[in-house]
């Protein structure tokens, strides 16, 4: 069940009261979407999010009858009219079974890791599941419900999917990385959503001469790694203390370095942003 916070949401070209927010029609048809983070009233990595929703549309053979400029204007209206300083915005393009299209954008509930979780790491588990067409960011209600149910039952911060071939792919809301001997390992791009934070971390690794291997990783190989972390819009760079029964070094210097460096990338994007 989707929830819209604050006073207004965008429906097609209109700004409407959240009292009128009705997401039930999204249950039928196909929806592609993005979730972006707002800090200091500025949408973080807005261009990248807009580019990715058009990429998702192409992968799903959806013709989007709107422009990147329109999405940018909608996000700006949402931030301005809600006087929003921090939080997450979801924008979505929906194609109904009859072929009609709708665009929506709203301020959604958000849950950022606490200072303690960044310091001590989080616990996660794995589940047998995979997203069809993983490079596209598409709404999958049933999979979302399964992941949420397991996280609630096991008190996990996140769950990591294991595909039909037996390989770890991605978190339900994140990408995953492992470290061994100061080398980073992460599932192949073909298996995962091309996360924006993921791309920033890979760029940081390349700039700093940190070796990276995109590979296939089985759950049984988790024990071979020293450290592990998630990346994503809400978690940024977040260490894991445990995945399934395996424990990790949350103070690994490489994770701590990437956390600091990523925060600098965020600060740079915010300082350079212009509507």
C-alpha positions in Angstrom: 0.0 0.0 0.0 1.6 3.2 -1.2 1.4 6.3 1.1 1.9 10.0 0.2 3.3 12.3 2.8 2.9 16.0 3.3 0.3 18.1 1.5 0.6 17.5 -2.3 1.4 14.9 -4.9 1.6 15.1 -8.7 -0.9 13.3 -10.9 -0.2 13.8 -14.6 0.1 17.5 -15.0 -1.8 18.4 -11.8 -0.7 19.1 -8.3 -3.3 17.5 -6.0 -4.0 17.3 -2.3 -2.7 14.1 -0.7 -6.2 13.7 0.7 -7.0 12.5 -2.9 -4.1 10.1 -3.2 -5.4 6.8 -4.5 -2.8 4.3 -5.7 -5.1 1.3 -6.1 -5.2 1.5 -9.9 -1.4 0.7 -9.8 -2.3 -2.9 -9.0 -3.1 -3.6 -12.6 -0.8 -2.9 -15.5 2.9 -2.1 -15.6 4.7 0.6 -13.5 8.3 1.7 -13.8 9.6 4.1 -11.2 12.4 5.9 -9.4 13.0 6.8 -5.8 15.3 9.8 -5.2 16.6 11.4 -2.1 16.1 15.0 -1.2 18.6 16.8 1.0 18.5 20.5 1.8 15.6 20.8 -0.5 17.7 19.5 -3.5 17.0 16.3 -5.4 20.1 14.2 -5.3 21.4 12.9 -8.6 18.2 14.0 -10.4 19.6 13.6 -13.9 20.7 10.1 -13.3 17.3 9.1 -11.9 15.5 10.6 -14.9 17.9 8.9 -17.3 17.2 5.6 -15.6 13.5 5.7 -15.8 13.7 6.2 -19.6 16.1 3.3 -19.7 13.6 1.2 -17.7 10.9 2.2 -20.2 13.0 1.1 -23.1 13.7 -2.3 -21.5 10.0 -2.8 -20.8 9.0 -1.6 -24.3 7.0 1.3 -22.8 6.6 4.5 -24.8 6.7 7.3 -22.3 4.7 10.3 -23.5 6.5 12.8 -21.4 9.9 14.5 -21.3 12.8 14.6 -18.8 12.0 18.4 -18.5 8.5 17.6 -17.3 9.7 15.1 -14.7 12.2 17.7 -13.4 9.5 20.4 -13.2 7.2 17.9 -11.3 9.9 17.1 -8.8 10.5 20.8 -8.3 6.8 21.6 -7.8 6.6 18.7 -5.3 9.6 20.0 -3.3 8.5 23.7 -3.4 4.8 23.3 -2.6 5.5 20.8 0.2 8.4 22.9 1.5 10.3 19.7 1.6 13.9 19.8 3.0 14.7 16.1 3.4 13.1 12.7 2.5 12.4 10.5 -0.5 10.3 11.2 -3.6 8.9 8.4 -5.8 8.0 9.2 -9.4 6.3 6.6 -11.5 5.0 6.0 -15.0 2.1 3.6 -15.2 0.6 1.8 -18.3 -2.8 0.3 -17.6 -4.1 -2.9 -19.3 -6.2 -0.8 -21.6 -3.1 1.1 -22.8 -3.7 4.4 -21.0 -0.8 6.1 -19.3 -0.4 8.0 -15.9 2.4 9.8 -14.3 2.6 10.3 -10.5 5.1 11.7 -8.1 4.8 11.9 -4.3 6.7 12.2 -1.1 7.0 8.7 0.3 7.8 7.3 3.8 11.5 6.9 4.2 13.7 5.1 6.7 17.4 6.0 6.8 19.9 4.0 8.8 20.7 5.3 12.2 24.2 6.5 13.3 24.4 3.3 15.3 23.7 1.1 12.3 26.4 2.9 10.3 28.8 2.3 13.1 27.9 -1.3 14.0 26.5 -2.6 10.7 23.2 -4.2 9.9 21.9 -7.8 9.7 20.5 -9.3 6.5 19.5 -12.6 5.1 18.9 -14.1 1.7 15.8 -15.5 -0.1 15.2 -17.4 -3.3 13.8 -14.8 -5.7 14.7 -12.8 -8.7 13.3 -9.9 -10.7 12.5 -10.5 -14.3 14.5 -8.1 -16.5 16.6 -7.0 -13.5 18.1 -3.9 -15.2 14.7 -2.3 -15.3 13.2 -0.7 -12.1 9.7 -2.1 -12.3 7.0 -2.3 -9.6 6.6 -6.0 -8.4 4.1 -6.0 -5.6 4.2 -9.7 -4.8 8.0 -9.8 -4.6 8.0 -6.7 -2.4 5.5 -8.2 0.0 7.6 -11.5 0.2 10.8 -9.5 1.0 9.0 -7.3 3.6 7.4 -10.4 5.3 10.8 -12.1 5.6 12.5 -9.0 7.0 9.8 -8.5 9.6 9.9 -12.2 10.6 13.7 -12.4 10.9 14.3 -8.8 12.0 16.5 -8.3 9.0 17.4 -4.8 7.8 17.4 -6.1 4.2 17.1 -9.4 2.2 19.4 -10.4 -0.7 17.9 -12.3 -3.6 19.3 -15.6 -4.9 18.3 -16.3 -8.5 17.3 -19.6 -10.0 20.9 -20.4 -11.0 21.9 -20.1 -7.3 23.7 -16.7 -7.5 23.4 -13.8 -5.2 22.0 -10.8 -7.1 20.8 -7.7 -5.2 19.1 -6.5 -2.1 15.3 -5.8 -2.3 16.1 -2.1 -2.1 19.9 -2.1 -2.6 23.0 -3.4 -4.3 25.5 -5.5 -2.5 29.3 -5.5 -2.4 31.9 -7.8 -0.7 35.6 -7.2 0.2 38.4 -9.7 0.3 42.1 -8.6 0.6 41.2 -5.0 -0.2 39.5 -6.0 -3.5 35.8 -5.3 -4.1 33.5 -8.0 -5.5 29.9 -7.4 -6.6 27.3 -9.3 -8.7 27.5 -8.8 -12.4 25.5 -5.9 -13.9 23.4 -8.2 -16.0 22.0 -9.7 -12.7 21.0 -6.5 -10.9 19.4 -3.1 -11.1 22.1 -0.6 -12.2 22.0 1.4 -8.9 23.0 5.0 -9.0 24.8 4.7 -5.7 26.4 1.5 -7.0 27.7 3.4 -10.0 29.1 6.2 -7.8 30.9 3.7 -5.6 32.4 1.9 -8.7 33.6 5.3 -10.0 35.2 6.0 -6.6 37.0 2.7 -6.7 38.3 3.3 -10.2 39.5 6.8 -9.3 41.4 5.5 -6.2 42.9 2.5 -7.8 40.8 0.0 -5.8 40.4 -3.3 -7.8 36.8 -4.4 -8.5 35.5 -7.6 -9.9 32.0 -8.0 -11.1 31.3 -11.7 -10.8 28.9 -14.4 -9.9 28.7 -15.2 -6.2 27.0 -18.1 -4.5 25.6 -18.0 -0.9 28.2 -20.7 0.1 31.0 -18.3 -0.9 29.9 -15.6 1.5 32.3 -17.0 4.2 35.3 -16.2 1.9 34.9 -12.4 2.3 36.1 -10.1 5.1 33.6 -7.4 4.7 30.3 -6.6 3.0 28.2 -3.5 2.4 25.0 -2.3 0.8 24.5 0.7 -1.4 21.3 2.6 -2.3 19.4 5.8 -2.2 18.4 5.5 1.4 21.3 3.6 2.9 24.0 5.3 0.9 27.0 3.1 1.9 26.0 0.8 4.7 28.1 -2.0 6.3 26.8 -5.4 7.1 27.7 -7.1 10.3 26.0 -10.4 9.3 24.6 -12.0 6.2 22.8 -15.3 6.9 25.1 -16.9 9.5 28.3 -15.2 8.3 29.8 -12.3 10.2 31.9 -9.4 8.7 34.3 -6.7 9.8 32.2 -3.5 9.9 35.2 -1.4 10.6 37.1 -2.5 7.5 39.1 0.5 6.3 37.9 0.2 2.7 34.3 0.5 3.7 35.0 3.4 6.0 36.9 5.2 3.2 34.1 4.6 0.7 31.5 5.9 3.2 33.4 9.2 3.6 34.2 9.5 -0.1 30.6 8.9 -1.1 29.4 11.6 1.3 31.8 14.0 -0.5 30.2 13.0 -3.8 26.8 13.8 -2.4 28.0 17.2 -1.1 29.5 18.0 -4.5 26.3 17.2 -6.3 24.2 19.3 -3.9 26.6 22.2 -4.2 26.5 22.2 -8.0 22.8 21.5 -8.5 20.7 24.0 -10.6 17.1 23.6 -11.7 
